[in-house]
Amino acid sequence: MRTASPCFTPGTLIATECGARPVEELSRGDRVVTRDNGLKRIAWVGRRDVGYRDIREQPDLRPVLVRKDAFGEGCPNRDMLVSPHHRFLAGPDLGPAMASPDEVLIAASDLVWRAGVGEANVLGVSYLHILCSRHEVILADGVWTETFHPDDQIFGVMAEQQRQEILELFPEVATIGAARRFTSARPVSRSRFEA
C-alpha cells in the first residue's frame, strides 16, 4: 500500500504571484502559478514529519533527490527533494529529457534510474502538501510538477486531522470520494519513464 503522498520538502521554491517562495512559507489563500489556470489560491497546506524509524519500516517514505538540471538545463534550477510519489510533468514541448508524445505526470520513483535522480539518504524528512480547489500543475524549482492530489488511497492513509481539514473545505469528498472530487490534471504514467 502506498503511504507516501505527493509532496514537497522544505526549501522547495514555488512560483507565486509574488515570485518564488519557499513552500514552508506558503499558507491558505496564497496564489500559485499554474500551467493551465493562471494564478490559483491555495485551499489547504499540510505537513507530515517522517522520522528515521518510519523510513526504515516503510521504505516508500524515503524522499527522492532530483539534482539541478536532471531533466535538462534549468529543470530543475536547483537540487530538490520530493516524496517518491510526487509527479513531474513530461510532454512534447518540455525538452528532450522530459519529452513525451502527450503531457503526462510521472512519479519521482519512476525516474530514479536516470542520471541526476535517486533515493536520498536521510534520517528524517518533512513533507509539505499544497492543495488547490482542483489538482493543478505548478512551477517548483523551475520544473512543472503537481499540487497535492488526494486520491482515495492517499485520503485513506492520511492523518485523521488532515482528512477532517480537507472534508471541512470539500465536504463532497465524503460522498463522492477524493478521486472523483480531485480528478488528475493530466494522465498519470504507470511505468518507468524513458524519454
C-alpha positions in Angstrom: 0.0 0.0 0.0 1.2 3.5 -0.9 1.9 5.5 2.3 3.8 8.4 0.8 1.7 11.1 -0.8 2.8 13.5 -3.5 4.5 16.4 -1.7 7.4 18.8 -1.5 10.1 19.3 1.2 11.2 22.5 2.9 13.2 24.8 0.8 11.4 24.0 -2.5 10.7 27.3 -4.2 7.1 27.6 -5.5 6.2 30.2 -8.2 3.6 32.5 -6.8 2.1 35.9 -7.7 4.9 37.4 -5.5 7.7 35.4 -7.1 9.4 32.2 -6.0 8.7 31.5 -2.3 9.8 28.6 0.0 6.9 26.1 0.2 7.1 26.2 4.0 6.2 29.9 4.0 3.0 29.4 1.9 -0.4 29.4 3.5 -4.0 29.2 2.7 -5.1 32.0 0.3 -1.7 32.5 -1.3 -1.8 32.3 -5.1 0.4 30.0 -7.0 1.3 30.0 -10.8 -0.4 27.1 -12.6 0.2 25.8 -16.1 -3.4 25.7 -17.1 -5.4 28.1 -15.0 -3.3 31.2 -14.2 -3.0 32.1 -10.6 -4.9 29.8 -8.2 -5.4 30.1 -4.4 -4.1 27.5 -2.1 -7.0 26.0 -0.3 -5.0 23.9 2.3 -1.4 23.4 3.4 -0.5 20.2 5.2 2.7 18.8 6.8 3.9 15.4 7.7 7.1 14.8 9.6 8.7 11.4 8.9 11.5 10.1 11.2 14.2 7.5 10.7 12.2 4.7 12.1 9.3 5.5 9.7 11.6 5.4 6.8 13.3 2.2 7.9 9.9 0.5 8.3 8.3 2.0 5.2 10.9 2.5 2.5 8.4 4.2 0.2 8.6 7.2 2.6 12.3 7.8 1.6 12.5 11.0 -0.5 13.9 11.2 -4.0 16.7 13.7 -4.7 16.4 15.4 -8.1 19.6 17.1 -9.0 19.8 20.5 -10.7 19.4 20.1 -14.5 18.4 16.4 -14.2 15.6 17.0 -16.7 17.5 19.5 -18.9 19.1 22.8 -18.4 17.3 24.7 -15.6 14.9 21.8 -15.0 15.0 21.9 -12.0 17.1 25.0 -11.5 18.4 23.7 -8.1 18.6 20.4 -6.3 15.2 19.4 -4.9 13.8 16.7 -2.6 10.3 15.3 -3.1 8.3 12.3 -2.0 8.7 9.2 -4.2 5.1 9.5 -5.4 5.4 13.2 -6.3 4.9 13.6 -10.0 6.6 15.7 -12.7 5.1 16.8 -16.0 6.5 15.3 -19.2 5.4 16.4 -22.6 6.2 17.2 -26.2 7.3 20.8 -25.5 9.3 20.2 -22.3 12.7 19.5 -23.9 14.3 16.2 -24.8 14.9 15.0 -21.2 11.1 15.1 -20.5 9.8 14.5 -24.0 6.6 12.5 -24.3 4.0 12.4 -27.2 1.4 13.7 -24.8 1.6 15.5 -21.5 1.6 13.0 -18.6 2.6 13.1 -14.9 5.4 10.8 -13.9 6.3 9.8 -10.4 9.7 10.6 -9.0 10.1 6.9 -8.1 9.8 6.1 -11.8 12.7 8.4 -12.6 15.3 7.1 -10.1 17.1 5.1 -12.7 18.0 8.3 -14.6 21.2 10.3 -14.1 20.7 13.0 -11.5 17.7 11.3 -9.8 18.0 8.9 -6.9 16.8 8.0 -3.4 18.1 10.3 -0.8 19.8 9.0 2.3 18.2 11.0 5.1 17.5 10.4 8.8 14.1 12.1 8.5 12.2 14.5 6.3 9.2 16.9 6.5 6.7 16.6 3.6 4.6 19.6 2.8 1.4 19.5 0.8 -0.2 22.3 -1.2 -3.9 21.7 -2.1 -5.8 23.9 -4.5 -9.6 23.6 -5.3 -8.5 21.2 -8.1 -5.4 19.2 -8.9 -3.0 21.7 -10.7 0.3 21.6 -12.4 2.6 24.3 -10.8 6.1 25.5 -11.1 8.5 24.4 -8.4 12.3 25.0 -8.6 11.9 25.7 -12.3 10.1 22.5 -13.2 6.4 21.8 -13.8 5.1 19.5 -11.1 1.8 18.7 -9.3 0.0 20.0 -6.3 -1.3 17.6 -3.7 -3.6 15.1 -5.3 -5.6 13.3 -2.6 -6.9 10.2 -4.4 -8.9 7.7 -2.5 -5.9 5.6 -1.4 -3.9 8.6 -0.1 -7.0 10.1 1.5 -7.5 6.8 3.3 -4.0 6.8 4.9 -3.8 10.5 5.8 -3.8 11.5 9.4 -7.3 11.9 10.8 -6.9 15.6 11.5 -5.7 16.3 7.9 -8.6 14.3 6.5 -11.1 16.3 8.6 -9.5 19.6 7.5 -10.0 18.6 3.8 -13.5 17.4 4.5 -14.4 20.8 6.0 -13.2 22.5 2.8 -14.6 20.0 0.4 -17.5 18.1 2.1 -18.4 16.4 -1.1 -15.4 14.2 -0.7 -17.3 12.2 1.9 -20.0 11.2 -0.6 -18.3 11.0 -3.9 -14.8 10.2 -2.9 -11.5 12.0 -3.2 -10.7 10.5 -6.7 -13.9 11.9 -8.2 -13.6 15.3 -6.5 -9.9 15.8 -7.4 -9.5 14.4 -10.9 -5.9 14.3 -12.1 -4.7 17.4 -14.0 -3.0 15.0 -16.5 -3.0 11.3 -17.2 -0.6 9.5 -14.9 2.2 7.3 -16.3 2.2 4.0 -14.5 5.6 2.8 -15.6 9.2 3.8 -15.7 9.6 6.9 -17.8 12.1 6.8 -20.7 12.4 9.9 -22.8 
